[in-house]
Amino acid sequence: MNKVIEVSHLKKSYSATVAVDDISFDVAEGEIFGLLGLNGAGKTTTIECLQGLRRPDAGHIRVLGLDPQSDTRTLKRRIGSQLQESALPDRIRVWEALDLFASFTPGSSDWRVHSNSG
């Protein structure tokens, strides 16, 4: 099976705080995978490195065959992310929320093209 995520010896620190300390794992196409751990274990930092939002201090990462640091724009067009927390105004319209979230990825496709509501 094809590997869709490859992580080898990932390390990330913030000053003296070690957030991720030499983790390695692969995720195969079609596999259901989750990161579990206590608060501060490095789950969010790991995901942010996979998305290209944070630069690892060391290690090798590939997502869909792409390097999240050098292929960030291409990768962002191919993956989706759910925020840990988000809040929208009470009276926001659905299309306004979709426009907002689509704006997070410059160059993403127009969601209206794929909807029935036009």
Secondary structure in CASP SS format (residue, H / E / C, confidence):
PFRMAT SS
TARGET T0000
AUTHOR 0000-0000-0000
METHOD secondary structure of the structure
MODEL  1
M C 1.00
N C 1.00
K E 1.00
V E 1.00
I E 1.00
E E 1.00
V E 1.00
S E 1.00
H E 1.00
L E 1.00
K E 1.00
K E 1.00
S E 1.00
Y E 1.00
S C 1.00
A C 1.00
T E 1.00
V E 1.00
A E 1.00
V E 1.00
D E 1.00
D E 1.00
I E 1.00
S E 1.00
F E 1.00
D E 1.00
V E 1.00
A E 1.00
E C 1.00
G C 1.00
E C 1.00
I C 1.00
F C 1.00
G C 1.00
L C 1.00
L C 1.00
G C 1.00
L C 1.00
N C 1.00
G C 1.00
A C 1.00
G C 1.00
K H 1.00
T H 1.00
T H 1.00
T H 1.00
I H 1.00
E H 1.00
C H 1.00
L H 1.00
Q H 1.00
G C 1.00
L C 1.00
R C 1.00
R C 1.00
P C 1.00
D C 1.00
A E 1.00
G E 1.00
H E 1.00
I E 1.00
R E 1.00
V E 1.00
L C 1.00
G C 1.00
L E 1.00
D C 1.00
P C 1.00
Q C 1.00
S C 1.00
D C 1.00
T H 1.00
R H 1.00
T H 1.00
L H 1.00
K H 1.00
R H 1.00
R H 1.00
I C 1.00
G C 1.00
S C 1.00
Q C 1.00
L C 1.00
Q C 1.00
E C 1.00
S C 1.00
A C 1.00
L C 1.00
P C 1.00
D C 1.00
R C 1.00
I C 1.00
R C 1.00
V H 1.00
W H 1.00
E H 1.00
A H 1.00
L H 1.00
D H 1.00
L H 1.00
F H 1.00
A H 1.00
S C 1.00
F C 1.00
T C 1.00
P C 1.00
G C 1.00
S C 1.00
S C 1.00
D C 1.00
W H 1.00
R H 1.00
V H 1.00
H H 1.00
S C 1.00
N C 1.00
S C 1.00
G C 1.00
END
